[in-house]
């Protein structure tokens, strides 16, 4: 279960950028939350987004469905992640990829991606972001 370390690191990295220093937040977290209560996960995530909105940032949050670790995943947390991505447009929360569905030689130890897995993972993000944020990749070669 999370102790909030990732959230504090996230805030520390965001602060120097200011409210317009980034174009989107890609949220890929949940692999270690199998024991987390679904409503606690939802409430904690929404509190984080509201805190960031209160700081003035309007960058969209994209929520990946990411609960797989080894042979286990959490359908409950995956469902919350799905609901968050689809049910909160007023907070600028949007759906990200469902990485729980990745199969094949993409997992190094069941929780972390191999090189091939990172390529597939980034491709899923690219598909979503390229069509959703105009000009995001205009300086990159595909």
C-alpha positions in Angstrom: 0.0 0.0 0.0 1.2 3.5 -0.8 2.7 5.7 1.9 2.3 8.8 -0.3 6.0 9.0 -1.3 5.2 9.1 -5.0 2.7 11.9 -4.5 5.2 14.0 -2.6 7.8 13.4 -5.3 5.2 14.3 -8.0 4.4 17.6 -6.3 8.1 18.4 -5.8 8.8 17.9 -9.5 5.7 19.8 -10.6 6.2 22.9 -8.5 9.2 24.4 -10.3 7.4 24.1 -13.6 4.5 26.3 -12.6 0.9 25.9 -13.6 1.6 26.0 -17.3 4.9 24.1 -17.4 3.5 20.8 -18.5 0.8 19.7 -20.9 -0.5 16.6 -19.3 -0.2 14.2 -16.3 0.1 10.5 -17.3 -0.9 8.5 -14.2 0.3 4.9 -14.3 0.0 3.6 -10.7 -1.9 0.8 -9.0 0.2 -2.3 -9.2 0.7 -2.5 -5.5 -2.8 -1.4 -4.5 -4.5 -4.8 -4.6 -5.2 -4.5 -0.9 -6.4 -0.9 -1.1 -10.1 -0.3 -0.6 -11.6 0.9 -3.9 -13.3 3.9 -2.4 -10.1 4.9 -0.6 -8.2 4.7 -3.9 -10.8 6.9 -5.6 -11.0 9.4 -2.8 -7.2 9.7 -2.6 -6.8 10.1 -6.3 -9.5 12.8 -6.5 -8.1 14.7 -3.5 -4.7 14.8 -5.3 -6.3 16.1 -8.6 -8.3 18.7 -6.7 -5.2 19.8 -4.8 -3.4 20.3 -8.1 -6.3 22.1 -9.6 -6.4 24.4 -6.6 -2.7 25.3 -7.4 -3.9 26.6 -10.8 -2.9 23.8 -13.1 -5.4 22.9 -15.8 -3.3 20.1 -17.5 -5.4 17.0 -18.1 -4.9 13.9 -16.1 -4.8 10.6 -18.0 -5.4 7.6 -15.9 -4.0 4.2 -17.0 -5.5 1.0 -15.9 -2.5 -0.4 -14.2 -3.0 -3.1 -11.5 -1.1 -6.1 -12.9 1.8 -7.5 -10.8 2.9 -11.0 -11.5 -0.1 -13.3 -12.1 -2.3 -11.0 -10.0 -4.2 -7.9 -10.9 -7.0 -6.0 -9.2 -10.3 -5.9 -11.1 -11.7 -3.6 -8.4 -8.9 -1.0 -8.7 -8.9 -1.4 -12.5 -12.6 -0.6 -12.5 -12.0 2.5 -10.3 -9.3 3.6 -12.7 -11.7 3.1 -15.6 -14.5 5.1 -13.8 -12.1 7.9 -12.9 -11.0 8.3 -16.6 -14.5 8.3 -17.9 -16.5 10.0 -15.1 -14.7 13.3 -14.2 -14.4 15.5 -17.3 -15.1 18.6 -15.0 -11.7 17.8 -13.3 -10.0 17.2 -16.6 -9.5 13.5 -16.0 -9.4 11.3 -19.1 -8.8 7.6 -19.8 -5.4 6.3 -20.4 -4.4 2.9 -21.7 -5.3 -0.4 -20.1 -1.8 -1.9 -19.5 -3.3 -4.9 -17.6 -4.2 -6.3 -21.0 -0.6 -6.4 -22.3 0.5 -10.0 -22.8 3.5 -11.7 -24.1 7.2 -10.8 -23.5 6.3 -7.4 -22.1 6.8 -8.2 -18.4 10.3 -8.5 -16.8 9.1 -9.9 -13.5 5.3 -9.6 -13.9 5.2 -6.1 -12.5 7.8 -4.2 -14.5 8.1 -3.8 -18.3 10.8 -5.3 -20.4 12.3 -3.1 -23.2 9.7 -4.5 -25.6 7.0 -3.8 -23.0 8.1 -0.2 -22.7 7.8 0.1 -26.5 4.3 -1.3 -26.4 3.4 0.8 -23.3 4.6 4.0 -24.9 2.7 3.1 -28.1 -0.5 2.9 -26.2 0.1 6.3 -24.6 1.0 7.7 -28.0 -2.3 6.5 -29.6 -4.3 8.3 -26.9 -2.3 11.5 -26.6 -1.6 12.1 -30.3 -5.3 12.4 -31.0 -6.2 14.2 -27.9 -3.7 17.0 -27.4 -3.1 19.0 -30.6 0.5 19.7 -31.4 1.9 17.6 -28.6 4.2 15.5 -30.8 4.9 18.1 -33.6 8.6 18.2 -32.7 9.1 14.4 -32.6 9.6 12.0 -35.4 7.3 9.0 -35.3 
